[in-house]
Structures are given as C-alpha cells and as structure tokens.
Amino acid sequence: MPNPCRPYSESGNPARAPVPPLDGRAAVEFWNRYLDSTGDPADPHYTDVTCFGDSVELADELLKLILNGPKRATACSLAELQAESLAAPTAGDRWIACDGTGTPRIVIRTTWVRVGPLSSVDEAFAWDEGEGDRTRADWQRSHNAYFRRRCDELGIAFHAQIPVVFERFEPAYSEPAGARSGTPISLPIGGSAGDESAMK
C-alpha cells in the first residue's frame, strides 16, 4: 500500500481507480539496474517501494511532476506513520516510486526531513512541493483538506498544530515506462530555497 509519507490525496481529489499491488520482484530488478548504472555504494538496499497516490490517476499525475522537475518535496502527518507502524524518513534514504500500474519508475533520495506543526509550512516548502500554484496559501488549502480527512479516518482531532513530517528529495535514477534501462540523475533539479532546520 502507499506509504503515508508519500501523500495519496495531496491535491484533494477523490480516489479513482485504485492502485494495483506493487511489483516487488520488479522493484528488486529495478534497484539492481540503478546500482549497476550509478555505482552508488551508499546503501545496499532501498527503504521503501511506494507510489504517490491512492489512485492510478493520482499516482501518474504526481510521478509526472517529479519526472518533469517541479515536485521536490512531500509531507505527511506523524499520526499516519504511527498508524501504519512506519518510521519517519531520514536524510539519505533511497526509495522507489512506482507509476499507476505498480511498475517501478524512479529512485528517489531523501535530502532533508523536518517534523513540525502543520501551520509551520513556509513559502519555500510549498514551492518545492510543485503542486497547484505552488503558494503557501494553496498548499494549506489542499493539505488541510487532506489532513482533515485523514484525521477523521484515524479518529483523531484535526487542528493546525498536528505534527507533520516535511520531506525534501531529489531524483537519483529513472526509467521510461516499459524500459529495461534508465538514466542516472546526477544533479538535484528544482532545488530547495528552504531555511528551515533539518531533523533526522
């Protein structure tokens, strides 16, 4: 299932066609091609295989925002992680994001993590998320709706101070749909202008 820290209704759209099960064997093969292509010695294994979205359409929509450059951040509530018994991401994590078919498409490297209240999001982080008009006001509108819905599902009260995991990332390797080889990505694209203090 999607990792809550890869939000799966950030844009506030209702779920559409559900994402099929992610292909674990394909993820291993994809990861091995990444290692062969880049020679990355930092970590022998990925930390997560997931998708951005709880629908085929949303998974593909958000993946395109990463592959095309603007999306370089994501956020989730700490309560969502705790409900799924998942650890918060840490800087240096490498994880695999899949498209709406459950096919691995990109290796992503977490570069920065901060835990703080929902209301603490700033303009730089909203810009880095790359969604909507990329303003803090638009980020708050869409994410407040999402977090309110998730709090209702978890049976907890929603408020502006709920703890949120703010995460920035960069793409490390990608493959076109249907490909068996890909492209190492050596430079962070659409880098962050954030000033916030990182917490690992």
Residue pairs with C-beta under 8 A, 6 or more apart in sequence:
2 8
2 19
2 50
2 51
2 52
2 53
2 54
3 48
3 50
3 76
3 84
3 86
4 76
4 77
4 80
4 81
4 83
4 84
4 86
4 150
5 74
5 75
5 76
5 80
5 81
5 86
5 88
5 89
5 165
5 167
6 48
6 50
6 51
6 52
6 74
6 76
6 97
7 52
7 74
7 75
7 76
7 143
7 146
8 51
8 52
8 53
8 54
8 55
8 58
9 15
9 53
9 54
9 58
9 146
9 149
10 52
10 62
10 74
10 75
10 129
10 131
10 142
10 143
10 146
11 58
11 61
11 131
11 132
11 142
12 141
12 142
12 145
12 146
13 55
13 57
13 58
15 54
15 55
15 58
16 55
16 56
16 57
16 58
17 55
17 56
17 57
17 100
18 54
18 55
18 56
19 51
19 53
19 54
19 55
19 56
19 59
19 98
19 100
19 102
20 56
20 101
20 102
21 102
22 49
22 50
22 51
22 98
22 102
23 98
23 102
23 103
23 104
24 49
26 103
26 104
27 46
27 49
27 96
27 98
27 104
30 96
30 104
30 107
30 175
31 45
31 46
31 96
31 104
31 107
33 173
33 175
33 180
33 181
33 182
34 40
34 107
34 172
34 173
34 182
34 184
37 173
37 181
37 182
37 183
37 184
38 172
38 173
38 184
40 94
40 172
42 92
42 94
43 92
43 93
43 94
46 94
46 95
46 96
46 107
47 89
47 93
47 94
47 95
48 89
48 93
48 95
48 96
49 95
49 96
49 98
49 104
50 95
50 96
50 97
50 98
51 59
51 63
51 97
51 98
51 99
51 100
51 102
52 58
52 59
52 62
52 63
52 66
52 74
52 97
53 59
53 60
53 61
53 62
53 100
55 100
56 100
56 101
57 100
58 100
59 98
59 99
59 100
60 99
60 100
62 71
62 131
63 97
63 98
63 99
63 100
63 105
63 106
65 71
65 130
65 131
66 72
66 97
66 106
66 108
66 171
67 105
67 106
67 171
67 174
69 130
69 189
69 190
70 130
70 134
70 190
71 128
71 129
71 130
71 131
71 190
72 128
72 129
72 130
72 168
72 169
72 170
72 188
72 189
72 190
72 191
72 192
73 125
73 128
73 129
73 130
73 166
73 167
73 168
73 169
73 192
74 129
74 167
74 169
75 121
75 125
75 129
75 143
75 164
75 165
75 166
75 167
76 164
76 165
76 167
77 118
77 147
77 150
77 151
77 162
77 163
77 164
77 165
78 88
78 115
78 162
78 163
78 164
78 165
79 150
79 151
79 154
79 156
79 162
79 163
80 150
80 154
81 87
81 88
81 165
83 154
88 113
88 115
88 165
89 95
89 110
89 113
89 165
89 167
90 110
90 113
90 200
91 110
91 111
91 112
91 113
91 198
91 200
92 109
92 110
93 109
93 110
94 107
94 108
94 109
94 110
94 172
95 107
95 108
95 110
96 104
96 106
96 107
96 108
97 104
97 105
97 106
97 108
98 104
98 105
99 105
99 177
103 177
104 175
105 174
105 175
105 177
106 171
106 172
106 173
106 174
106 175
107 171
107 172
107 173
107 174
108 169
108 170
108 171
108 172
109 169
109 170
109 171
109 172
110 167
110 168
110 169
111 168
111 169
111 170
111 188
111 192
112 167
112 168
112 192
112 194
112 198
113 165
113 166
113 167
113 168
113 198
113 199
113 200
114 165
114 166
114 196
114 197
114 198
114 199
115 163
115 164
115 165
115 166
115 199
116 163
116 164
116 166
116 196
117 160
117 161
117 162
117 163
117 164
118 143
118 144
118 147
118 159
118 160
118 161
118 162
118 163
118 164
119 160
119 161
120 164
120 196
121 136
121 139
121 140
121 143
121 164
121 166
122 136
122 194
122 195
122 196
123 135
123 136
124 192
124 193
124 194
124 195
124 196
125 139
125 166
125 168
125 192
125 194
125 196
126 134
126 135
126 136
126 138
126 139
126 140
127 134
127 135
127 193
128 168
128 190
128 192
128 193
128 194
129 139
130 190
131 138
131 139
131 142
132 138
132 139
132 141
132 142
147 158
147 162
147 164
148 158
151 157
151 158
151 162
152 158
156 162
166 196
168 192
168 194
170 185
170 188
170 189
170 191
171 185
171 189
172 184
172 185
173 182
173 183
173 184
173 185
174 182
174 183
174 185
175 181
175 182
175 183
176 182
